[in-house]
Amino acid sequence: YNTLDSKDLKIFKVSANGQAAQFEVGTKHKSKGSPLEITLPFELSRYCHKLHVIVEIEYETSPSATALQWLTPTQTVGKKHPYLFSQCQATHCRSMIPCQDSPSVKHTYYAQVSVPKELVALMSALHDGQVPDPSDSSRVIYRFRQPVPMPSYLIAIVVGALESREIGPRSRVWSEKENVDEAAFEFSETETMLKTAESLAGPYVWGQYDLLVMPPSFPYGGMENPCLTFVTPTVLVLTSFKSLSIKVIAHEISHSWTGNLVTNRNWEHFWLNEGHTVYIERMIARCMESEHLRQFKGIGGWKELQESVNQFGANNVLTNLVPNLHEVDTDEAFSSVPYEKGFALLYHLEELLGGPEVFMGFVKSYIQLFAYGTVTTEEWKNYLFTYFKDKVDILNKVDWNAWMHTPGMAPVKPKYDTTMADACTALCQRWDLASFTEEDVKKLNSPQLIEFMALLLQEEPLPLSHVKKMQEVYQLNSVKNAEVRFRWLRICVRAHWEEAVPLALKMATEQGRMKFTRPLFKEVYNFSKYSDKALNTFKENRGALHPVTAMLVAKDLKING
């Protein structure tokens, strides 16, 4: 028989080339779902390569499908229509479609989606027109095609009251109409970024590059669905410095090469997707802004790695660059380790092998070699040794075991240029209630203000008097930038400023990006006077959270079931 992955799907019937086929749904695994075993009604000759088998499966998804979030009208910006979106990475596609749900399998796809006339359907594919639904005059059928082979985790669908604006020759931005103009402004530099990425990594092969601003409950900063990047609304802050959206979009654009075109063969090699993507993202920052900014981002990334290692524990194998994920739920393993330990390794190699231009040459060549395929760490490393065959003595001195298979922080801390970070460090060290003026923070741009907050979070909690003084002088409660606000509220809750508790819980529930929601709930939960408040707020809002977010926050707050 032939096996497909499925999770909570109700299978009605299966046919192969029009003939009924027998099928069986196997035993359910707690996170992997159930195998769907199909017996073909005819023999396949091993010599017959031309035989096309078209397998049709009639099925329906469960209301609790982990790939899907169904929003009621009240959970949308417009409040009038429901909204549906999917998030398949890493192993949730099987709850939406019976498939070979592994990144080692790549396929093209075609789809037709029937939706009510007043709504729009989008997928991670090229638009192939729309027609009235012949079976229901109140509905319309949208057609899609994805001619570039890709893994199942990149299949994506969204249905909602969506509008779009053109933001470049191959790009539109989509969102509910209430924030579509704001989004068009925020993402106006998309084409410049695409061109910069092409100059670094080679031609963009996916044709269209659209962006979709998601509802607030979307659990990630962005998701690199081909032709249609999903992006959190938490980056929509109208500031003269578009640092949040630039970081997220540069990252997702970079995935068009590392991740989508060259894909990790399984999730243990996830760092190949993310480490290289962060590397290219920061090269884009170097080209569009400055090398100082790239260095500054490296410093920030090291702090994020430190936070993940602290959270998991320095001996936890999930902090290995290449972890063993046998019987591990990939959602629970998710952290900044593959991103930032991966980047630290690539940056370390760049320093050893001749600098950014030389090393980016390798990255581009690696992409060309493995394009349209999948790759493991071993294959990546073998190619590194081949490409730098005249520098093998240098590569042999690298402690590969410490980098790849040892938990904790990276074995070598890169020496980053601190030009942009010095102002943040100086301000952090001065916080002893001396003379402060609002000019202190006026001198810092958004990334520096974020770095200043991150530095304070690494210290012992500040005395409450300091935090109150900080609010008085800097007026941080009124800052709209989500990355700043998130860190500021954590600082306040750690200092046991009771007035910050409702603000922190409000931010944790008004949006559902896990990067913000999980730590905010944890900070309030750890303030023992308000532990119950954190638990009750979570229970009240659980229904509005994305299923993956809800599962992980429940784990953080030690709630069973």
DRENDOTOR-46215 format. One line per field, with one value per residue (C-alpha): residue in three letters; chain; z, x, y. Coordinates in Angstrom, 2 decimals. Last residue first. Layout:
<atoms>
type <- (ALA|...);
mol <- (A|...);
c3 <- (Z|...);
c1 <- (X|...);
c2 <- (Y|...);
</atoms>
This chain:
<atoms>
type <- (GLY|ASN|ILE|LYS|LEU|ASP|LYS|ALA|VAL|LEU|MET|ALA|THR|VAL|PRO|HIS|LEU|ALA|GLY|ARG|ASN|GLU|LYS|PHE|THR|ASN|LEU|ALA|LYS|ASP|SER|TYR|LYS|SER|PHE|ASN|TYR|VAL|GLU|LYS|PHE|LEU|PRO|ARG|THR|PHE|LYS|MET|ARG|GLY|GLN|GLU|THR|ALA|MET|LYS|LEU|ALA|LEU|PRO|VAL|ALA|GLU|GLU|TRP|HIS|ALA|ARG|VAL|CYS|ILE|ARG|LEU|TRP|ARG|PHE|ARG|VAL|GLU|ALA|ASN|LYS|VAL|SER|ASN|LEU|GLN|TYR|VAL|GLU|GLN|MET|LYS|LYS|VAL|HIS|SER|LEU|PRO|LEU|PRO|GLU|GLU|GLN|LEU|LEU|LEU|ALA|MET|PHE|GLU|ILE|LEU|GLN|PRO|SER|ASN|LEU|LYS|LYS|VAL|ASP|GLU|GLU|THR|PHE|SER|ALA|LEU|ASP|TRP|ARG|GLN|CYS|LEU|ALA|THR|CYS|ALA|ASP|ALA|MET|THR|THR|ASP|TYR|LYS|PRO|LYS|VAL|PRO|ALA|MET|GLY|PRO|THR|HIS|MET|TRP|ALA|ASN|TRP|ASP|VAL|LYS|ASN|LEU|ILE|ASP|VAL|LYS|ASP|LYS|PHE|TYR|THR|PHE|LEU|TYR|ASN|LYS|TRP|GLU|GLU|THR|THR|VAL|THR|GLY|TYR|ALA|PHE|LEU|GLN|ILE|TYR|SER|LYS|VAL|PHE|GLY|MET|PHE|VAL|GLU|PRO|GLY|GLY|LEU|LEU|GLU|GLU|LEU|HIS|TYR|LEU|LEU|ALA|PHE|GLY|LYS|GLU|TYR|PRO|VAL|SER|SER|PHE|ALA|GLU|ASP|THR|ASP|VAL|GLU|HIS|LEU|ASN|PRO|VAL|LEU|ASN|THR|LEU|VAL|ASN|ASN|ALA|GLY|PHE|GLN|ASN|VAL|SER|GLU|GLN|LEU|GLU|LYS|TRP|GLY|GLY|ILE|GLY|LYS|PHE|GLN|ARG|LEU|HIS|GLU|SER|GLU|MET|CYS|ARG|ALA|ILE|MET|ARG|GLU|ILE|TYR|VAL|THR|HIS|GLY|GLU|ASN|LEU|TRP|PHE|HIS|GLU|TRP|ASN|ARG|ASN|THR|VAL|LEU|ASN|GLY|THR|TRP|SER|HIS|SER|ILE|GLU|HIS|ALA|ILE|VAL|LYS|ILE|SER|LEU|SER|LYS|PHE|SER|THR|LEU|VAL|LEU|VAL|THR|PRO|THR|VAL|PHE|THR|LEU|CYS|PRO|ASN|GLU|MET|GLY|GLY|TYR|PRO|PHE|SER|PRO|PRO|MET|VAL|LEU|LEU|ASP|TYR|GLN|GLY|TRP|VAL|TYR|PRO|GLY|ALA|LEU|SER|GLU|ALA|THR|LYS|LEU|MET|THR|GLU|THR|GLU|SER|PHE|GLU|PHE|ALA|ALA|GLU|ASP|VAL|ASN|GLU|LYS|GLU|SER|TRP|VAL|ARG|SER|ARG|PRO|GLY|ILE|GLU|ARG|SER|GLU|LEU|ALA|GLY|VAL|VAL|ILE|ALA|ILE|LEU|TYR|SER|PRO|MET|PRO|VAL|PRO|GLN|ARG|PHE|ARG|TYR|ILE|VAL|ARG|SER|SER|ASP|SER|PRO|ASP|PRO|VAL|GLN|GLY|ASP|HIS|LEU|ALA|SER|MET|LEU|ALA|VAL|LEU|GLU|LYS|PRO|VAL|SER|VAL|GLN|ALA|TYR|TYR|THR|HIS|LYS|VAL|SER|PRO|SER|ASP|GLN|CYS|PRO|ILE|MET|SER|ARG|CYS|HIS|THR|ALA|GLN|CYS|GLN|SER|PHE|LEU|TYR|PRO|HIS|LYS|LYS|GLY|VAL|THR|GLN|THR|PRO|THR|LEU|TRP|GLN|LEU|ALA|THR|ALA|SER|PRO|SER|THR|GLU|TYR|GLU|ILE|GLU|VAL|ILE|VAL|HIS|LEU|LYS|HIS|CYS|TYR|ARG|SER|LEU|GLU|PHE|PRO|LEU|THR|ILE|GLU|LEU|PRO|SER|GLY|LYS|SER|LYS|HIS|LYS|THR|GLY|VAL|GLU|PHE|GLN|ALA|ALA|GLN|GLY|ASN|ALA|SER|VAL|LYS|PHE|ILE|LYS|LEU|ASP|LYS|SER|ASP|LEU|THR|ASN|TYR);
mol <- (A|A|A|A|A|A|A|A|A|A|A|A|A|A|A|A|A|A|A|A|A|A|A|A|A|A|A|A|A|A|A|A|A|A|A|A|A|A|A|A|A|A|A|A|A|A|A|A|A|A|A|A|A|A|A|A|A|A|A|A|A|A|A|A|A|A|A|A|A|A|A|A|A|A|A|A|A|A|A|A|A|A|A|A|A|A|A|A|A|A|A|A|A|A|A|A|A|A|A|A|A|A|A|A|A|A|A|A|A|A|A|A|A|A|A|A|A|A|A|A|A|A|A|A|A|A|A|A|A|A|A|A|A|A|A|A|A|A|A|A|A|A|A|A|A|A|A|A|A|A|A|A|A|A|A|A|A|A|A|A|A|A|A|A|A|A|A|A|A|A|A|A|A|A|A|A|A|A|A|A|A|A|A|A|A|A|A|A|A|A|A|A|A|A|A|A|A|A|A|A|A|A|A|A|A|A|A|A|A|A|A|A|A|A|A|A|A|A|A|A|A|A|A|A|A|A|A|A|A|A|A|A|A|A|A|A|A|A|A|A|A|A|A|A|A|A|A|A|A|A|A|A|A|A|A|A|A|A|A|A|A|A|A|A|A|A|A|A|A|A|A|A|A|A|A|A|A|A|A|A|A|A|A|A|A|A|A|A|A|A|A|A|A|A|A|A|A|A|A|A|A|A|A|A|A|A|A|A|A|A|A|A|A|A|A|A|A|A|A|A|A|A|A|A|A|A|A|A|A|A|A|A|A|A|A|A|A|A|A|A|A|A|A|A|A|A|A|A|A|A|A|A|A|A|A|A|A|A|A|A|A|A|A|A|A|A|A|A|A|A|A|A|A|A|A|A|A|A|A|A|A|A|A|A|A|A|A|A|A|A|A|A|A|A|A|A|A|A|A|A|A|A|A|A|A|A|A|A|A|A|A|A|A|A|A|A|A|A|A|A|A|A|A|A|A|A|A|A|A|A|A|A|A|A|A|A|A|A|A|A|A|A|A|A|A|A|A|A|A|A|A|A|A|A|A|A|A|A|A|A|A|A|A|A|A|A|A|A|A|A|A|A|A|A|A|A|A|A|A|A|A|A|A|A|A|A|A|A|A|A|A|A|A|A|A|A|A|A|A|A|A|A|A|A|A|A|A|A|A|A|A|A|A|A|A|A|A|A|A|A|A|A|A|A|A|A|A|A|A|A|A|A|A|A|A|A|A|A|A|A|A|A|A|A|A|A|A|A|A|A|A|A|A|A|A|A|A|A|A|A|A);
c3 <- (28.99|31.69|32.60|33.53|32.50|29.81|28.67|28.38|26.46|24.06|23.34|22.98|20.52|18.44|18.38|17.43|20.23|20.32|22.25|24.88|25.81|29.05|30.00|29.37|31.44|34.23|34.27|34.17|36.94|38.98|38.74|39.70|43.25|42.18|39.50|37.54|35.84|34.72|33.15|31.60|29.95|28.45|27.36|25.46|23.81|22.35|20.30|20.04|17.89|19.21|19.27|21.64|24.16|25.26|24.75|27.12|29.60|29.64|30.01|32.82|34.65|34.07|36.88|39.33|38.82|40.10|38.59|36.46|35.30|34.23|32.36|30.56|29.62|28.14|26.13|24.48|23.95|22.14|19.76|19.26|18.27|19.70|22.40|24.82|27.86|27.17|28.26|28.45|31.58|33.69|32.36|33.26|36.68|37.30|36.20|38.46|41.51|40.85|41.22|37.99|37.54|37.41|34.02|30.71|30.41|30.63|27.64|25.64|26.41|25.11|22.04|21.25|21.56|19.25|16.65|16.79|16.44|19.53|20.05|21.11|23.81|25.85|24.81|27.11|29.92|32.61|35.46|37.81|38.77|38.50|34.87|33.51|32.51|30.18|28.57|27.86|26.48|24.13|22.88|22.34|20.24|16.98|16.93|18.54|15.71|16.32|17.69|17.12|20.21|19.50|20.99|20.24|23.44|24.92|23.57|21.57|18.25|15.54|16.76|19.34|16.94|14.13|16.15|13.25|12.73|9.71|7.97|8.14|6.74|4.04|2.70|-0.93|-1.22|-0.22|-2.55|-1.86|1.93|1.95|-0.35|2.17|4.95|3.12|2.31|5.97|7.18|4.96|1.70|-0.39|-4.04|-6.36|-6.00|-4.38|-6.60|-7.31|-3.60|-2.61|-5.24|-3.79|-0.24|-1.36|-3.04|0.11|1.90|-0.35|-0.33|3.45|4.59|3.77|5.05|8.81|9.24|6.93|8.81|12.09|10.37|9.14|12.62|14.34|11.80|12.62|16.35|15.64|13.43|14.41|18.10|17.98|19.21|17.99|19.75|21.13|17.66|16.31|18.71|19.79|19.33|17.52|17.11|17.65|17.44|14.77|16.09|19.55|21.85|21.72|23.38|26.68|28.63|28.59|29.76|27.43|28.53|29.17|25.73|24.12|25.89|24.95|21.31|21.41|22.87|20.05|17.56|18.94|18.51|14.94|14.20|15.26|12.91|10.01|10.94|10.98|7.54|6.25|5.00|1.82|1.13|4.78|5.57|2.57|3.96|7.25|5.53|3.65|6.95|8.63|5.71|5.89|9.59|9.02|6.25|7.02|10.73|10.14|9.69|12.38|10.58|7.60|4.14|4.77|1.63|-1.16|-3.22|-0.37|2.61|1.42|-1.88|-1.46|2.27|1.73|0.99|4.38|6.26|4.36|5.03|8.80|9.27|6.96|8.67|12.07|11.03|9.13|10.58|9.85|11.99|11.15|13.14|11.17|12.31|14.79|11.83|11.42|7.89|5.48|2.39|-0.80|-3.95|-1.91|1.75|3.75|7.06|9.10|12.67|13.86|15.68|13.54|16.14|15.01|11.55|8.77|6.49|3.18|1.03|-2.66|-4.53|-7.99|-10.38|-8.04|-9.54|-8.03|-9.86|-7.92|-4.25|-3.69|-6.63|-6.38|-2.68|-3.54|-6.30|-3.88|-1.25|-3.69|-4.79|-1.18|-0.24|-0.14|2.58|5.30|2.86|1.27|4.76|5.89|2.73|3.36|7.01|7.05|3.71|5.20|3.93|0.72|-0.51|-4.19|-5.77|-9.15|-10.58|-7.11|-4.29|-5.96|-3.45|-2.35|-0.68|1.46|3.03|3.99|2.82|3.28|2.03|2.35|0.98|2.15|4.64|1.75|0.13|-3.13|-6.87|-8.90|-11.12|-8.34|-9.85|-8.44|-9.37|-7.49|-7.68|-6.86|-4.71|-4.50|-7.83|-6.40|-8.46|-11.43|-9.09|-10.98|-12.42|-11.22|-12.81|-12.43|-9.51|-8.83|-5.71|-1.92|-1.87|-1.82|-1.56|-1.60|0.10|-0.99|-3.53|-0.97|-1.53|-3.86|-4.08|-7.08|-6.69|-8.66|-7.14|-7.84|-5.68|-3.32|-0.83|1.67|3.51|4.88|4.90|2.19|1.85|3.15|3.20|6.09|9.19|7.15|6.45|10.17|10.26|10.37|9.06|7.92|8.98|7.43|7.40|7.53|8.04|8.95|7.70|9.24|12.09|9.67|11.78|12.31|15.57|15.73|12.32|13.70|12.90|11.66|12.33|10.32|10.36|13.77|12.53|15.45|13.28|11.71|8.00|5.43|2.97|-0.60|-1.83|-5.53|-6.67|-10.26|-11.32|-14.48|-16.07|-18.10|-15.90|-16.56|-15.79|-12.11|-13.17|-10.88|-10.03|-9.81|-7.17|-5.30|-1.55|0.40|3.95|5.68|8.52|11.62|13.45|14.08|17.45|19.71|17.24|15.92|14.84|11.12|8.74|6.19|2.49|-0.29|-3.74|-5.91|-9.59|-11.29|-11.94|-8.24|-5.86|-2.18|-0.10|2.97|4.93|8.08|8.79|12.37|11.15|7.90|6.46|3.28|2.88|-0.23|0.00);
c1 <- (-4.94|-2.47|-1.71|1.93|1.84|4.49|2.67|-0.63|1.25|2.53|-0.86|-2.61|0.04|-0.29|-4.11|-4.09|-5.57|-9.19|-10.46|-7.74|-8.80|-10.67|-8.28|-5.24|-6.66|-7.46|-3.94|-2.23|-4.54|-3.76|-0.04|-0.57|0.83|3.51|5.04|6.19|2.78|3.06|6.49|5.30|2.24|4.46|7.10|4.51|2.57|5.48|7.51|4.31|2.58|-0.97|-2.18|-4.62|-4.04|-0.41|-0.60|-3.56|-1.82|1.22|-0.94|-2.96|0.30|2.03|0.17|1.54|5.16|6.84|10.25|9.89|6.48|8.02|10.98|8.59|6.39|9.40|10.47|7.04|6.66|10.00|9.31|5.70|6.57|3.63|5.55|3.09|4.12|7.75|7.30|11.10|11.49|8.47|8.56|12.25|11.61|8.95|11.40|14.10|11.77|10.67|14.25|15.58|15.44|18.97|20.51|19.75|16.41|18.20|20.36|17.26|15.71|18.82|18.83|15.20|16.06|19.03|16.87|14.37|16.93|18.64|19.37|15.77|16.32|18.77|17.13|14.22|16.51|18.30|20.41|21.54|18.98|21.43|20.72|24.07|25.08|22.08|22.77|26.39|25.38|22.83|25.27|27.93|25.65|25.91|29.73|30.05|31.80|31.15|33.71|31.98|31.49|32.96|31.58|27.95|25.89|24.39|24.13|26.82|26.15|26.71|29.10|31.03|31.24|32.49|35.41|36.84|40.56|39.79|38.19|41.45|43.50|40.83|41.50|42.45|39.43|37.10|34.26|34.87|35.07|31.85|30.26|30.98|29.57|26.30|26.00|26.58|24.12|21.41|19.96|16.79|16.21|14.92|18.27|21.06|23.97|22.78|22.07|25.53|27.11|25.29|26.34|29.95|30.10|28.50|31.60|34.06|32.08|31.55|35.14|38.05|37.58|37.95|35.71|33.04|33.25|32.49|29.60|28.20|28.52|26.97|24.10|23.27|23.50|21.14|18.48|18.65|18.75|15.98|13.40|11.01|11.46|7.90|6.44|8.58|6.92|9.81|9.52|12.91|13.95|17.72|19.09|21.45|22.44|22.11|19.87|17.21|19.83|19.18|22.39|22.33|18.71|15.71|14.99|18.59|19.61|16.74|17.70|21.38|20.39|18.33|21.33|23.58|20.99|21.16|24.96|24.64|22.06|24.63|27.20|24.73|23.91|27.60|27.99|25.55|22.03|20.75|23.76|24.50|20.80|20.58|23.62|21.70|18.77|21.25|22.78|19.37|18.23|21.39|20.82|17.10|16.88|20.15|19.31|16.24|18.52|16.71|13.49|14.11|15.64|16.26|15.17|17.00|14.39|11.93|14.26|17.24|16.35|12.83|13.71|15.66|12.37|11.02|14.05|14.18|10.42|10.71|13.74|12.37|8.97|10.47|13.03|10.73|12.40|10.09|7.57|4.14|3.91|2.68|5.16|2.65|0.36|2.28|3.36|2.34|4.58|2.65|4.47|5.95|4.82|7.68|5.88|6.28|6.55|4.79|1.56|-1.07|-3.65|-3.48|-5.00|-2.42|-0.85|-0.38|2.65|3.06|6.18|5.16|7.39|8.77|12.27|14.04|17.40|20.68|21.68|23.35|22.15|18.79|18.52|19.21|16.58|14.02|14.87|14.46|11.15|9.87|10.72|7.07|6.22|5.13|3.36|1.33|0.57|-0.86|-2.95|-4.25|-5.14|-8.94|-9.26|-8.38|-4.96|-3.05|0.20|1.02|4.34|5.89|6.30|6.06|3.71|0.34|-2.48|-4.75|-8.08|-9.23|-12.55|-11.24|-9.91|-6.31|-4.52|-0.97|1.08|4.66|4.75|3.98|7.42|7.96|8.26|7.90|4.76|2.38|-1.06|-4.17|-7.83|-10.48|-14.08|-16.91|-19.99|-23.53|-24.44|-23.90|-23.10|-21.52|-19.21|-18.51|-14.98|-11.57|-8.14|-4.89|-3.36|0.20|0.85|0.99|-2.80|-5.35|-9.15|-11.25|-14.62|-17.82|-18.62|-18.67|-15.74|-14.87|-11.17|-9.55|-6.00|-2.92|0.31|4.02|5.77|8.70|9.23|12.11|10.21|7.91|4.11|3.55|-0.06|-3.64|-4.61|-5.55|-4.40|-1.50|-0.28|0.49|4.04|6.36|5.06|1.44|0.00|-3.44|-5.83|-9.60|-11.62|-15.25|-16.93|-18.22|-15.83|-13.54|-10.40|-11.14|-11.78|-15.39|-16.10|-15.26|-11.81|-11.14|-7.52|-6.15|-3.08|-3.95|-7.30|-9.73|-12.85|-11.73|-10.99|-13.18|-12.43|-12.82|-9.50|-8.73|-5.60|-4.53|-2.03|-0.14|1.56|4.58|7.21|5.91|8.86|8.04|4.53|1.95|-0.73|-4.34|-6.89|-4.26|-4.16|-4.15|-2.79|-3.55|-1.03|-2.39|-1.49|2.13|1.65|0.01|0.24|-3.07|-3.20|-3.79|-6.47|-7.23|-7.89|-9.31|-9.45|-12.52|-11.61|-11.54|-7.79|-7.32|-10.24|-10.52|-13.65|-15.01|-11.83|-12.45|-9.16|-7.84|-4.23|-3.13|0.20|0.11|1.08|0.94|0.00);
c2 <- (19.43|20.33|23.93|24.58|28.26|27.67|24.49|26.37|29.09|26.38|24.79|28.17|29.40|26.21|26.47|30.20|32.28|33.47|30.46|30.83|34.34|33.63|30.79|33.01|35.86|33.40|31.96|35.38|36.69|33.58|34.28|37.96|38.08|35.58|37.80|34.68|34.41|38.04|37.39|34.09|35.67|38.38|35.81|33.71|36.53|38.50|35.96|33.92|36.56|36.45|40.05|41.72|38.91|39.34|43.12|43.36|41.04|43.36|46.49|44.86|44.01|47.36|49.14|46.56|47.58|44.43|45.33|42.22|43.51|46.83|45.28|42.88|45.85|47.69|44.63|44.24|47.99|48.26|45.35|46.52|50.12|52.11|54.00|55.66|53.65|54.64|58.26|58.68|60.81|59.74|56.16|55.83|57.33|54.70|51.99|53.36|53.50|49.90|48.68|47.16|43.39|41.90|42.59|40.81|42.61|45.97|44.99|44.04|47.45|49.28|46.96|47.85|51.57|50.97|49.24|52.13|54.97|56.38|60.09|60.77|58.13|60.18|63.49|62.59|63.63|61.74|63.02|60.26|57.62|54.70|53.89|54.96|51.40|51.01|54.38|53.40|50.00|51.58|54.23|51.55|49.31|51.25|51.26|47.79|45.93|42.24|39.82|36.47|34.29|30.87|27.63|28.64|28.69|25.55|22.00|20.17|18.44|21.00|23.70|21.65|18.70|20.90|22.30|24.31|23.58|21.35|24.32|26.32|23.39|22.94|26.43|25.60|23.28|26.15|25.05|21.36|21.77|23.85|21.25|18.50|20.67|21.29|17.58|16.65|19.29|17.80|19.12|19.24|20.02|22.74|24.58|22.46|23.55|27.09|27.74|26.43|28.73|31.75|30.80|30.32|33.73|35.18|33.86|35.70|38.94|38.84|38.19|35.86|32.32|32.60|35.65|34.20|30.89|32.70|34.54|31.21|29.66|32.70|32.66|29.04|29.72|32.63|31.10|27.42|28.49|31.18|28.68|25.93|22.56|22.57|23.13|20.25|17.78|15.53|11.72|11.65|15.28|14.83|18.36|19.77|23.23|21.74|23.83|21.09|18.87|20.69|21.17|25.00|25.13|25.59|29.18|30.18|28.82|30.71|33.97|33.59|33.03|36.23|38.06|36.74|38.00|41.54|41.59|40.26|42.97|45.58|44.05|44.23|47.84|48.82|47.14|49.74|50.44|48.75|46.51|45.64|45.16|42.79|40.94|40.71|38.98|36.73|35.48|35.23|33.05|30.94|30.22|29.59|27.00|25.17|25.54|23.35|20.31|18.28|19.31|17.03|17.44|21.17|23.05|24.85|26.75|27.44|27.32|29.35|31.04|32.49|32.41|35.64|37.44|36.28|37.65|40.96|41.26|40.74|43.02|45.73|45.59|46.25|48.86|51.17|54.28|57.23|55.46|54.17|51.01|48.03|45.38|43.90|43.08|39.80|38.86|36.09|36.03|35.23|34.02|31.13|30.99|32.56|32.93|36.09|37.30|34.15|33.18|34.99|36.11|39.76|39.06|38.72|41.33|39.51|40.21|39.42|38.27|37.02|35.06|32.37|32.10|35.15|35.21|34.83|35.07|38.45|40.57|38.81|39.78|43.43|43.33|41.82|44.44|47.31|45.74|45.54|49.13|50.26|47.74|50.19|52.51|49.71|48.36|51.72|51.76|48.22|48.82|49.07|47.27|43.88|42.92|42.32|43.91|43.59|42.75|41.96|45.50|47.07|48.11|47.45|47.66|44.81|44.18|41.26|40.32|36.90|33.54|32.43|29.35|28.05|25.16|25.81|22.93|20.56|20.99|22.91|22.23|25.46|25.56|26.70|27.15|28.82|29.17|31.16|29.91|32.35|31.88|33.30|31.61|28.14|25.00|26.80|28.79|32.02|32.07|33.25|33.53|31.60|33.48|32.28|30.19|30.32|30.77|33.58|33.48|36.67|37.20|38.98|36.28|33.43|31.03|28.13|27.29|25.63|24.35|23.36|22.10|21.49|18.91|18.46|15.60|15.84|18.61|15.91|15.84|13.23|14.36|14.12|17.82|20.17|18.25|16.81|20.37|20.67|19.30|22.34|24.62|24.42|27.79|28.29|31.22|31.65|34.83|35.55|38.72|41.96|42.95|44.85|44.30|40.60|38.69|39.98|38.40|34.93|33.57|30.03|29.09|26.21|23.99|22.46|21.13|21.64|21.98|18.67|18.52|16.78|14.04|12.80|11.48|11.18|9.34|9.97|7.33|8.15|5.16|6.25|4.63|1.12|-1.13|-1.61|-2.60|-1.05|-3.59|-2.46|-1.45|0.62|0.02|3.29|3.63|6.93|7.19|8.93|12.17|13.17|14.89|12.31|9.39|7.97|4.33|3.78|5.07|2.36|2.54|0.42|1.98|2.61|2.93|6.35|6.40|5.63|6.22|7.04|7.56|9.34|10.22|12.29|14.06|14.39|14.26|12.69|11.56|9.47|5.81|3.67|0.00);
</atoms>
